Amino acid sequence: MPLTRTTLKEGGFSGFRTLGSVEIMRIPQGTGLFAVLRPDGFEPRFLKKSAAGIFKKKDPSLPEPALAAEWVDSADILYLGKAGPGSKGNRGLRRQIQEFLDFGKGKPPGHWDGRLVWQLANPEALVIAWKELPAAELNTSEARYHQEFVEAYGRLPFANLVQARARN
């Protein structure tokens, strides 16, 4: 069964708020997965320049043909990522999502996963959802979701440029 908004809800994801209206303090602090989805009727329009912050002196922008090549027409999910505990145990969903949102506002990131989201026009209309999971389950769960997406659509979600792999 393809990964959709419905299957994510059935699988324990919650939130489902637009990027423009999400209240960061309502996002759990624990570790987990998060997904960025397109709302009903959303058609991609690509910006020439990404709104995202510069990473290690590199512009996150891609040319329109490269963005179009990554787009998955029939998919609800645009990006699937994880929020681990970090080396000091003070990370998690709230902090990871805040950093993701800040990245889209032009602040320099610690990484640039999901950067293609910020080259879409009207990203504030996109929807974000999350699922708390124990840290020990993150890598396996993220890899499983990526694999399920690839099996259903033949490729990764739009803004996932690297497929997660479960680590032993």
Phi, psi and omega in degrees: 000131181295151176285125180221176174305316181296313181292328175295316178300314180298331181273006174103003176287147178222186181095275179048058178246152176290153179299331180282344184240357183297135177260112188302326181288349177269356178273133181297153181274345184291171178286160179168194178249154172220154183228142172251127184237156174270143178285164177305136176081001182287124175248135184289134167232123185265136176277148176295323181235134179293146174280350185289159180288159178285136181243118179049046179064019179247133177286129181282357183290144173239154175293153184306318178301324179292321177294314180300325180292333179275340185296138178245101189309313189268004186267139172284323188274128179257333182203139176230117182228177180235160178229099181275181182281342184078168184293334181257001179074017184246022179257209181127187186301310184302311183291318180297316180292321176300316179295322177298314179295318178298321177303317179292343178264011175095001179283145180294134182266169171274343176201169180234035173300139178077011188300334182295336177305322186277007173250011173266140173290144177062047181294338180295344177277345179293159186247141176240139178224160183214162179216121177286138177215150174298147182306324182295341181261353188300306184298316180295317181293315179299316179298320180294315178297317178299315181297318178298320179296314179299318179298323182280322189243353178081005181195172178284163173303155184319308187264005173264110183263349180227130179281131177290146178235139177289134178260139179273000000 
